[in-house]
Amino acid sequence: MTSASVAVEAGGRRLRRRFRGSWALTAGLGLFSISAILPLLFMAATAFRHESDWDRSKIGLPTTASFGAFERAWTGANIGIYFRNSAIVTLSTVALTVICSTLAGYSFGKIRWRLRGPVYLFVLAWLAIPPLLLMVPIYVEMVQLGLLDTYGSVILLYTALNLPFNVYLMSAFFRSLPDELIEAARLDGAGIHRVFLRVLLPLAKPALATLVIFNVLWAWNEFLFALLLLQTDHVKTLTVGVLQLQSRFVTDYPALMAGLLITSLPVIGAYLIFQRHLVRGIVAGAVK
């Protein structure tokens, strides 16, 4: 057997092993995708079914498409009001979180100041604390501050809970940017604030898009603290308000699924808009 044939055979074995490995990876990712999509398909199919269809079979496609469940969900659960409340809470949380974490990330990533390391470690230490442990102290503090049952209670809370990870992400991104950019800007007479606004902030669009995605998904879908702190209909968010479609004895499941589908559409839309920035922003600080 010549050396050329040996090389061809070895290359064929490598290709077969690579194909088997890629096939297994593709099959695993396909099963994972199916497991994630099936609940959405079940929710969407149930939302368009008649109550009679649901009574006959709990699983199945709608025999005739009906928007009655959406109408019952919109009127029976005041989804319009809850949708407005969720939009106010989410947009305010995202704006406040992005501003605070971007400024903090710039401070930790590119500005040298005393106690920068200890303060940064103190901020990161909050990542190890489960938010559920803080439920009772948070509730007592909100009562004492007079913020219970207000937008401000959840907006400030969501911002505080998300800040450690967001600060870490922005600090890593700003550290990945070359210091020569700042030095060149300072030689042109730019101060700290102008360097941030004119040089670094335009380069931070992928990281900012990642922050927006994470915070929109988290703030819009958060349920436990919203249930704890928001008690009246004029401030309840959508995730809490949809529970009104589920009573103690009787539940209109098509209407409930319609309400959950309405709740899911904004976050799906936000992800589709910003998805191309997601991976780029996450790995931005990995390589310098």
C-alpha positions as CSV (number, residue, x, y, z in Angstrom):
1,M,0.0,0.0,0.0
2,T,1.4,3.3,-1.1
3,S,1.7,6.3,1.2
4,A,-0.9,8.2,-0.9
5,S,-3.5,5.4,-0.3
6,V,-2.7,5.4,3.4
7,A,-3.2,9.1,3.6
8,V,-6.5,8.8,1.6
9,E,-7.8,6.1,3.9
10,A,-6.8,8.0,7.1
11,G,-8.6,11.1,5.7
12,G,-11.7,9.0,5.0
13,R,-11.7,7.7,8.5
14,R,-11.4,11.3,9.9
15,L,-14.3,12.4,7.6
16,R,-16.5,9.5,8.8
17,R,-15.8,10.3,12.5
18,R,-16.5,14.0,11.9
19,F,-19.7,13.1,10.1
20,R,-20.8,10.9,12.9
21,G,-20.0,13.5,15.5
22,S,-21.8,16.3,13.6
23,W,-24.8,14.0,13.0
24,A,-25.1,13.3,16.8
25,L,-24.7,17.0,17.6
26,T,-27.4,18.0,15.0
27,A,-29.8,15.3,16.3
28,G,-29.2,16.5,19.9
29,L,-29.8,20.2,18.9
30,G,-32.9,19.1,16.9
31,L,-34.4,17.3,19.9
32,F,-33.7,20.3,22.2
33,S,-35.3,22.6,19.7
34,I,-38.4,20.4,19.4
35,S,-38.7,20.3,23.2
36,A,-38.7,24.1,23.3
37,I,-41.1,24.6,20.4
38,L,-43.7,22.0,21.4
39,P,-45.1,24.0,24.3
40,L,-45.4,27.1,22.1
41,L,-47.2,25.1,19.5
42,F,-49.6,23.6,22.0
43,M,-50.3,27.0,23.5
44,A,-51.0,28.5,20.0
45,A,-53.2,25.6,18.9
46,T,-55.2,25.6,22.1
47,A,-55.7,29.4,21.9
48,F,-57.5,29.1,18.5
49,R,-59.7,26.2,19.6
50,H,-63.4,26.3,20.5
51,E,-64.3,25.3,24.0
52,S,-66.2,22.4,22.6
53,D,-63.0,21.2,20.8
54,W,-61.2,21.4,24.2
55,D,-63.9,19.5,26.0
56,R,-63.7,16.6,23.4
57,S,-59.9,16.4,23.4
58,K,-57.2,18.2,25.3
59,I,-54.6,17.7,22.6
60,G,-55.3,18.5,19.0
61,L,-55.5,21.1,16.3
62,P,-58.5,23.5,16.0
63,T,-61.2,22.2,13.7
64,T,-62.0,25.7,12.8
65,A,-59.9,28.7,13.7
66,S,-61.7,30.9,16.3
67,F,-60.6,34.2,18.0
68,G,-63.2,33.8,20.7
69,A,-60.5,32.8,23.3
70,F,-58.6,35.9,22.6
71,E,-61.7,38.1,23.0
72,R,-62.5,36.4,26.3
73,A,-58.9,36.7,27.5
74,W,-58.8,40.4,26.5
75,T,-62.0,41.3,28.3
76,G,-62.0,38.8,31.1
77,A,-58.5,39.5,32.4
78,N,-58.2,43.2,31.5
79,I,-55.2,42.3,29.3
80,G,-55.1,45.8,27.8
81,I,-54.4,47.4,31.2
82,Y,-51.9,44.7,32.2
83,F,-50.2,45.0,28.9
84,R,-49.7,48.7,29.5
85,N,-48.4,48.1,33.0
86,S,-45.9,45.5,31.8
87,A,-44.7,47.9,29.0
88,I,-44.2,50.7,31.6
89,V,-42.3,48.5,34.0
90,T,-40.2,46.8,31.3
91,L,-39.2,49.9,29.4
92,S,-38.4,51.8,32.6
93,T,-36.4,48.9,34.0
94,V,-34.4,48.5,30.8
95,A,-33.7,52.2,30.5
96,L,-32.5,52.5,34.1
97,T,-30.5,49.3,34.1
98,V,-28.7,50.1,30.8
99,I,-27.8,53.6,32.0
100,C,-26.5,52.4,35.4
101,S,-24.7,49.3,34.1
102,T,-23.0,51.2,31.2
103,L,-21.7,53.9,33.4
104,A,-20.5,51.4,36.0
105,G,-18.9,49.2,33.4
106,Y,-17.0,52.2,32.0
107,S,-15.9,53.1,35.5
108,F,-14.7,49.6,36.3
109,G,-13.3,48.8,32.9
110,K,-11.4,51.9,31.8
111,I,-11.0,54.3,34.7
112,R,-8.4,53.8,37.4
113,W,-9.6,54.8,40.9
114,R,-9.0,53.8,44.4
115,L,-10.9,50.7,45.7
116,R,-12.0,49.9,42.2
117,G,-11.1,46.2,42.7
118,P,-12.9,45.7,46.0
119,V,-16.0,47.5,44.9
120,Y,-16.1,45.5,41.7
121,L,-15.8,42.2,43.7
122,F,-18.6,43.5,46.1
123,V,-20.9,44.0,43.1
124,L,-20.1,40.6,41.6
125,A,-20.7,38.9,45.0
126,W,-24.4,39.7,44.7
127,L,-24.5,37.2,41.8
128,A,-24.2,34.4,44.3
129,I,-27.2,35.5,46.4
130,P,-30.6,33.9,45.3
131,P,-33.2,36.7,45.0
132,L,-35.8,34.5,46.8
133,L,-33.8,34.9,50.0
134,L,-34.5,38.6,49.9
135,M,-38.3,38.4,49.5
136,V,-39.2,39.2,53.2
137,P,-36.6,42.1,53.6
138,I,-37.7,43.6,50.3
139,Y,-41.4,43.4,51.2
140,V,-40.8,45.1,54.5
141,E,-38.6,47.8,53.0
142,M,-41.1,48.6,50.3
143,V,-43.8,48.9,52.9
144,Q,-41.6,51.3,55.0
145,L,-40.7,53.4,51.9
146,G,-44.4,53.6,50.8
147,L,-43.6,52.0,47.5
148,L,-45.8,48.9,47.9
149,D,-48.2,48.5,45.0
150,T,-46.5,51.0,42.8
151,Y,-44.5,50.8,39.6
152,G,-41.5,52.1,41.4
153,S,-41.2,49.1,43.7
154,V,-40.7,46.6,40.9
155,I,-38.7,48.9,38.6
156,L,-36.1,49.6,41.4
157,L,-36.1,46.0,42.4
158,Y,-35.6,44.6,38.9
159,T,-32.8,47.1,38.3
160,A,-31.0,46.2,41.5
161,L,-31.3,42.4,40.8
162,N,-30.0,42.7,37.3
163,L,-27.2,45.2,37.9
164,P,-24.5,42.7,39.0
165,F,-24.6,40.7,35.8
166,N,-25.0,43.7,33.6
167,V,-22.1,45.5,35.2
168,Y,-20.0,42.4,34.7
169,L,-20.9,42.2,31.0
170,M,-20.3,45.9,30.3
171,S,-17.0,45.9,32.3
172,A,-15.8,42.9,30.3
173,F,-16.7,44.6,27.0
174,F,-15.0,47.9,27.8
175,R,-11.9,46.1,29.0
176,S,-11.8,44.3,25.6
177,L,-11.5,47.7,23.8
178,P,-7.9,48.8,23.2
179,D,-6.6,51.6,25.5
180,E,-5.1,53.3,22.4
181,L,-8.6,54.6,21.5
182,I,-8.8,56.4,24.8
183,E,-5.2,57.7,24.6
184,A,-5.8,59.1,21.1
185,A,-9.0,60.8,22.2
186,R,-7.3,62.4,25.2
187,L,-4.5,63.6,23.0
188,D,-7.2,65.4,21.0
189,G,-8.3,67.1,24.2
190,A,-11.3,64.9,25.1
191,G,-12.1,64.4,28.7
192,I,-13.5,61.4,30.5
193,H,-17.1,62.1,29.7
194,R,-16.4,62.9,26.0
195,V,-14.3,59.8,25.6
196,F,-17.3,57.8,26.9
197,L,-19.9,59.5,24.8
198,R,-18.1,59.9,21.6
199,V,-15.6,57.0,21.4
200,L,-16.7,54.1,23.6
201,L,-20.5,54.3,23.6
202,P,-20.8,54.0,19.8
203,L,-18.6,50.9,19.9
204,A,-20.8,49.3,22.7
205,K,-23.9,48.7,20.5
206,P,-23.6,44.9,20.5
207,A,-23.2,44.8,24.3
208,L,-26.1,47.3,24.8
209,A,-28.3,45.2,22.5
210,T,-27.4,42.1,24.7
211,L,-28.4,44.0,27.8
212,V,-31.7,45.1,26.2
213,I,-32.5,41.5,25.3
214,F,-31.7,40.0,28.7
215,N,-33.5,42.8,30.7
216,V,-36.6,42.8,28.5
217,L,-37.0,39.0,28.8
218,W,-36.4,39.1,32.5
219,A,-38.5,42.1,33.4
220,W,-41.4,41.1,31.1
221,N,-41.6,37.5,32.3
222,E,-40.9,38.1,36.0
223,F,-43.7,36.8,38.1
224,L,-42.9,36.2,41.8
225,F,-41.9,39.7,42.9
226,A,-44.6,41.2,40.7
227,L,-47.2,39.0,42.5
228,L,-45.7,40.0,45.9
229,L,-45.5,43.8,45.4
230,L,-48.2,44.6,42.9
231,Q,-51.7,44.0,44.4
232,T,-54.2,46.1,42.6
233,D,-55.3,45.9,38.9
234,H,-54.1,49.4,37.9
235,V,-50.4,48.3,38.5
236,K,-50.4,44.6,38.0
237,T,-48.3,43.3,35.2
238,L,-49.4,40.9,32.5
239,T,-47.8,37.8,33.9
240,V,-49.8,38.3,37.2
241,G,-53.0,39.5,35.5
242,V,-53.3,36.4,33.3
243,L,-53.9,34.4,36.4
244,Q,-57.4,35.8,36.6
245,L,-58.3,33.5,33.7
246,Q,-57.7,30.6,36.1
247,S,-60.4,30.3,38.8
248,R,-60.6,28.0,41.8
249,F,-63.2,25.6,40.3
250,V,-63.5,26.3,36.6
251,T,-60.7,27.3,34.1
252,D,-61.2,28.5,30.5
253,Y,-58.1,26.9,29.1
254,P,-58.4,28.2,25.6
255,A,-58.7,31.8,27.0
256,L,-55.8,31.1,29.4
257,M,-53.6,29.9,26.5
258,A,-54.6,32.9,24.5
259,G,-53.6,35.2,27.3
260,L,-50.3,33.4,27.7
261,L,-49.7,33.7,23.9
262,I,-50.3,37.4,24.0
263,T,-47.9,37.6,26.9
264,S,-45.2,35.7,24.9
265,L,-45.4,37.6,21.7
266,P,-43.5,40.8,22.8
267,V,-40.5,38.9,24.2
268,I,-40.3,36.8,21.0
269,G,-40.4,39.9,18.9
270,A,-37.7,41.6,21.0
271,Y,-35.5,38.5,20.7
272,L,-36.0,38.4,16.9
273,I,-35.1,42.0,16.6
274,F,-31.9,41.9,18.7
275,Q,-30.7,38.3,18.1
276,R,-27.9,39.1,15.7
277,H,-26.3,41.2,18.4
278,L,-26.7,38.6,21.2
279,V,-23.8,36.3,20.7
280,R,-21.5,39.1,19.6
281,G,-22.2,41.0,22.8
282,I,-21.8,38.0,25.1
283,V,-18.4,37.0,23.7
284,A,-17.2,40.6,23.3
285,G,-15.1,40.5,26.4
286,A,-13.7,37.0,25.9
287,V,-10.8,37.9,23.6
288,K,-8.8,41.1,23.9
